[in-house]
């Protein structure tokens, strides 16, 4: 009788634990934009082929008269409002870089990636869909046969996806402190040394995202264990150099950046943050180190910009990828961290090289190729 009662007790406990695990790991449905009680859509949007809407923001010169057209993909826990740090003169709309835009004739298009901000969530989101979202957005706004792409931080994997899935549409690509996947096909010593440099909280979180993606939502919403500094955007995810650069940048540009951080996750953390991390650290359909040169005749530029001291994106992996792709222009700053693009002049250098290529006389910020 005792054994029977014990078995019943164990079975009940297991059932309760399984029920808790199911509830904990099952993410809530996305908050529907524009629905009663839901977030209000405040941005212009275009409708994609699958019925979803993508929100966007335009800056620079008119698209009809622009000489260059650039699509920017934002980073983690961010939106199109984060912009890109380029020189400006008048209205500061998240660093629209009006000065450089006027000089070179640049039309700039920022958009909310699926599940972020005012762009609908995509239950089938992946590497390919992120690239086709870019392509469909460009077509809806009639940007022409080719356009430029700048992918920053987490937005870097969208830039890699564009290089793989829609190379025929690209005029050039800049990957700015682009996120890396520790489970890419890398030499063991490269992946191991890079992974071991991470904070133990980051290693634990990224390991779960790769090996147990179905548990990732439960992991980042639990309160028992310390969360990844990188995922939560903590101070210890950045270097002192980063904070000095960011502080100075914000002093000079008080209206720039993400005005409302909650806007990024207004549809829920699962559709934004969780999908981002599990896609980045998942099993990719392609190997970035095997991507073919989209500009074999030198008609376009692909560049990677990396800070040697970056605590979010490890330099060892970035170097290895660049070495496997000799057609990529690799720029490394010895003192910089993840705030590299916010350093005075770097944003302008990135854009000038992307658009002007060999005609670009030099990098004003002092960063040189392979520095």
N, C-alpha and C positions, 0 to 999 in steps of 0.2 A: 504493500500500500504506500509506504514511504517512497519507494523508488518510483511508483506510478505518479505520486504527487510531485516528486522532484522533476520527473520528465515533463509533466504538464507545466510546471513552473518555468522550466528552461525553455520549453516550446513557446510559452506565452511571452517570455522575455525576448526571445529571438524574433517573434512576430512583431513585438512592439518596436524593436530596434530596426527591423527591416521596414516597418511602416514609417518610422522617423526618417530613415535614410532615403526612402522614396520621396517623402515630402520635402526633405532638405535639398535633395539633388534635382528635384523637378522645378525648373525655373518658372516664375510667374509669366503669364502671357504679356506681350508688350503693351504698353500704354498706347492707345490709338490717337495719333495726332488729329486735332480738330474735332474729336468726339465730345459728347456732353461730359463735362468735368475733366476732359483731357487737355493737354497743352495746346495753346493756340499757335497756329502756323503764322509766323511773322515774316517769312522770306519768300521771294519768288521761287517757283518750282517748275520742273519739267516732268512730264509723264514718260516713263520708260515702257519698253515693249511688254514687260510682264505686269504692267499696271501700277507699279510702285512710282512714287514721286521722289525726285532728288532736288534738294534745296541748293541754291547757289547765290553767289554775290560777285558782282563785277566791279573792277577798278581799272585805273589807267586810262588810256585813250579809248575812243570809240572802237568797237570791234570792226566796224565797216571800214575804218581808215587805218587800222593798226598794221604795222609791218611785221610784228611778232605777236603770237598768241600763246600764252602760258596757262596751263592748268596746274593748280597747286593742291596737293593732297596733305591734309593736316595730320597731326600726330595723335597720340593716345590721350583719352579723356579731354578732348578738345573739339573744336568745330571750325568752320570756315572763318569765324570771327578772329581767330588767332593770327591770321594773315601771314606775312613773311617780312622779315626785317631788311628793308631796302631804304635808300635815301628818299626823303619826302620834302615837300615844301608847304603845301596848303593843308587842306582837310586831312586829318589823320583818321582813316577808317581802318583800324587794325593794320597799320603800316602799309598802305597801298602803294608807297614808293612813287608818288606822283612825279617827283623830280626826275628820277631815272626813266620812268615810263614816258614822260614827255620827250626826253632827250633821244631815246631809242625808238619811240613809237610802239610801246608795249601795251597790249590788252591783257589784263590779268583776271583769271576766273578761279574763284575759290568755291568749294562745295563741301557740304556735309556728307561724309561717307555714310553708307547705309547703317541705319540704327542710331546715328548721332544727330543731335540738333533737330532740324526740321526735315530730315530725310527719312522716309519710311524704312522700317526694319526689313531685312531680307532673311527669311527663314532658311533659304538655301545659299546664304552668303559664303563665299570662298574666294580663293585667289583669282580664279577666272572671272567671277561675277564682278569683283572690284574693278578689273580692267575693262570689262564691257560696260560697266556703269560710266566710266570715263569716256569711252568711245560714244556711247549713246547721248551723253550730255553734250559732247562736242558737236555731234550731228544735229541735235535739237536746236542748238544755238547757232548753227551754221558757221562753224569755225573753219571749215574748209577741209581739204584732204589730209593736211598734216598740222600738227600742233606740238608744243613743247610741254613736258611734264616735269614738275619739281616735287619730289617726295621727301618730306621731313620726318625724321624719327620713325614712329610707327607707320606713318604714311609711306615710308620707304618700301614696304613690301608691296604696296599698290604700284609703285614705280617699277619694281622688278617684274610684277605681273604684266604691266604694260609692255615691257621689253620682250617678254616671252609670248604673250597672246596677241598683241596688236602692234608689232614692230613696224608694219607698213604705214601706220598712222602717225608715227613719231618723227619730229624734226630734230629732237634732242632731248636728253634726260639728265637731270641732276639729282643725285641721291645724297641728301644732306643728313649727316649723322644717322644713317638709315639703320633701323632695327635689324638684328641678326638672329638666326635660329641655331641654337647649339646642337641641333640634331640634323643639320644639313650633312651631306656626305663629305665630311672633313677628316683630315688626318687625326688620329687619336690624340696626338700630343697637342695639336692646335685646339681642338674642342675641349680637352681636359684642362689645359692651362687657363683658357678663357673662362670656363665654367667655374673653376675653383677660385677665381679672383672675385666672383660675386659674393655679396653678403649671403650668409646661410639662409636668411629669410627669403631672399630672391631665388636661390637655388631650389629651395623646397617648393616655392610657388610655381616656378617654371617647370619643374619635374612633374608636378601634378597636372599642369596644363598639357604637357606632352603625353604622359602615360595614362592619365585618367581624366580626360577632358569632360566626361559626363559629371564628374565631381567638382569641377572647377568653380561653378557658381556657388555651391555650398561652401567651398573653401574660402572664397573671398568675402563671403557674407558672414562667416563664423566669427565669434568673439573670443575664442579660447586661446588661440595662438597668434603671435605677432605677425602682422601682415608684411608682405614685401615692400620695402621702401620705394622701389621703382614703381610698383603698381599704385601705391597710395600717393606718390609724388612727394615723398618726405625729404626733409632737408639733407639727410644722410645719403640720398641718392645722387647728390651733386657735390662737386668739389668747391673749395673756397674760391677758386678762379671763376667757376660758374656763377657763384653768388655775387661776386664783385662785378662781373660783366652784366648780369641781369639787373642788378641794382642800378648801375649806371644807365643801362638801356631804358629802364622804367622811369628814371629821373628825367631823361631827355624826351621820352615819349609817354607821358602820363596817361594818355587816352588809348594807348595801344594794347594789344593782347586780348585775352578772353575776358570780357566784361562780366559775364555771368557763368561761372564754372558749372553750375547745376544744369545749364542748357544742354551740355554735352550728353548727359545721361537722363534726360527728361522722359525717355521711353523705357527706362529701366537699365540697370547695369548689365543684365544678361545680353541684351541686344547690342550694346555698345562695347563695354569693356571686356566682357567675357568672350564674345565672338572675336574681338581683336586678338586677345592673347592666345586663345586656342587655335586660331588660324595661323598666327605667326609661328607658334611652337609645334604645330602639327606636322604631319608628313606631307611635304610639298609634292605637287605633281611634276615638278621640274627641278633641276639642279641649277642654281644661279651661276655656278662656275662653268656651266656648259652652254650658256646662252650665246647665240651667234651674234656677231657684230652686225647691228642693223644699218651701219653706215660704212660698208666696205670701201667706198670711194672717198671717204673723209668728208662727206657732205653734212655730217652732224656730229655733235659732241655728246658723250656720256661721261659723267664725272661722279666721283665719290669724294665727299668732304668729311674728314674724321678728326676728332681731337684725341691725342695720344693718352690723355688722362681721363677720358670719358669713363664714368663708372656705370653708365646705363648700357652703352654699346661697347663691347670689348674690342680693342684695337687689333688683337691677334687675328680674329676672324675677318675683320675688314681687310687687313693686309693680305691675307691668304686669298680671299676672293679676288681682290684687285690683281694679284700676281697671276691668277689663272686667266684673267681677261686683259691681255696686253693692250687692247684698244680702249680701255677705260682710263681716263685721266684721274689719278689718285692724288689727293691733297691731304696732308696730315700736319697738324699743328702740334708742336711739342708740349706746349703748356695748356692747351685748351681741353675743356671737358665737353659736356653735352650742349653747352650754351655757345658753341663755336659760331653758329650763324648770327648770334646777337653781338658778336664782337664788331667794333667799328670797322666798316668797310667790307666785311666778309660777305654779307648778303649781296652787295653790289658786285663783288668779284664773281660770285657764283652765277649771277644772272648774265653779266657781261661775257664770261667765258662760254656759257651755254648758248648764247645768241650769236656771238661774234666769232667764236672759235679761234682759228689761227690769226684772225684779224685783230684779236684782242691784244693790245700792246703790252699789257702786264697786269699783275694783280696788285691792286692798291693797298690791300691790307698787309702785305708782306709775306703772305703764305705762298709757298712755292710748291710745285708738283713734287710729290714724294718727299716733302720736307719731314 
